[in-house]
Amino acid sequence: ASKHRWWKESVVYQIYPASFLSSGAGSQPGWGDVRGITSKLDYLKHLGVNVVWTSPIYKSPQADMGYDIADYYDIDPKYGSLSDVDELIKELKKRDMKLMMDLVVNHTSDQHAWFLDSRSSKDSEHRDWYIWKPAKYDKDGNRQPPNNWLQLLGDANSAWTWDEKTQEYYLSLFTPEQPDLNWESPKVRAAVHDVLRFWLDRGASGFRMDVINLISKVQSFPDAEVTDPTSKYQSGHKYFANGPRLHEFLKEINKEVLSKYDTITVGEMPFVEDEDEIIRVVGENEHELNMIFIFALVDIDGIPGASRLTLYDWNAADLRKIVAKWQNVMRERGGWNSLFVENHDQPRSVSRYADDSDEYRELGAKLLAIMQTTLSGTLYVYQGEELGMVNVPLSWDPAEYKDIESINYWKKMNERCKGDGKKLEHAKLTLNKKARDNARTPVQWNAGPNAGFCKEGIEPWMRVNDDYKTVNAEAQREAKDADQLTVLQFWKRGLENRKKHKDVFVYGDFKSLDDKSDKVFAYKRSSKDEAFVVVLNFSGKQVDWSIPKDAGLEKWVAGNYAASAPDKAVDGSIQLRPWEGILGAAK
Ligand code: TEU
């Protein structure tokens, strides 16, 4: 069985600082700030959270909302100051909570001092801290980038940016404002190690490492195979995701820094599904990272192999297969799962995996809460998920979207769909369903002006979702009806239950109870002392489901339709209502 560790039992709450809460202490009116976070620690503690992960708050020109860092040792004035962070850490400690920082070291901002020096001349001290290559020329003598790799945010342009001054290209996988660091240089790696030490010594307890599997690139920088014949540039992930020296670099970070502290680490790892590659990072004896974010579940509604901004029809069987697979793999191979259905790069989970209509929104949010709180792994809750916040309305003009990926996509589609209204409508729908903006609207604290996110009369940096009068934290503090918990209360109860039965839910065995249904996801969790059965109807249809004889079910204890125990048989066939989820005690 998996060894007990505090970071395995943790409930991590992700904060997207710009949209969390604006106390007014930051330099930019209508932006969230660090003091806003500190003021909500009691709320988070009460919910059952013990680790707070903040998306980047470092000094940044915000070309990609802070995922473009200009100074790893300072806080962006929009968010406050270093002493505000010290205060946050102090207040967290008081409550026995911890801080996880976002570490973005695949690339920096183009305004970082390292890059400014690097681009100043070909023989500058930091020239080789980034990836510079000469141009290529086609048969007509036109200048071309060193290879055909596609940029990741916006997917129309080259991943290489031309620099007039020194007449070379630099690699910028995400946007031109985010030049990739050259991890082949030992000086770059040592500089990154210093950043980690600085924050750990200051009181942070760990890191979420942004696209950490992209740091090692195949050094011949070959052209990518053509997978999209309509595009000049192609996805090059084969040559930069889990590249040749990734494990060496991660082991080095561990040896130089992490092994000397008691930390929690999670690596974001897009593009990689290979079990062996994943276990090489998270395996108990690998000494790389505690866990990673696997993309399978959040890629479920995109066309396989295509860009994230596509729509694909999926059903509960796909969801079950993905979740069950990783529950089993991690257990059998000694790795560890991170459980997440939302983050700042993904649409809202209720809108995506359930139904965000008035009729089903709360049921859907609770259904997902049952799943998340009863699976094995470290649990991540994204701000607003505990309130059942949903995607922005389709009626919003795409001009409301603030994310660089959305802006680039919308521009591209407007060019491509000229005169084809139907195609453009589909692009608008795709954006509404998938845009990262869906997760970035201000957190809805109450029904007052700006949903309580910032003071009245100040315009929030991003528009508040229209539904804030009904969907907000204050309205969910107390239940309207005695037999109906609010989404927030339901999450709190789920987290309490998870903690109380951690040997089952965090560490226990996982067994699928249905390998056929395209609507139901059912499983049994067990430790040596106790067991639970979970049955989740991931469809808007009423479903008859037969309880397997060997499930050992004794009694139903909780569900999402009422606060009291579900009134259903414990053997034979039961009827599940749309989006119904139930939990039972078993032997
Ligand atoms: O995201 C990397 C990533 O692969 C995504 O989930 C990304 O949103 C997707 O490719 C877009 O289609 C991380 C950060 O989480 C994201 O916010 C940053 O924009 C990105 O890295 C660059 O730092």
Residues whose N, C-alpha, C, O or C-beta is under 5 A from the ligand:
A	BS01	TEU	D64 Y67 L152 F174 D210 V211 P270 R308 D345
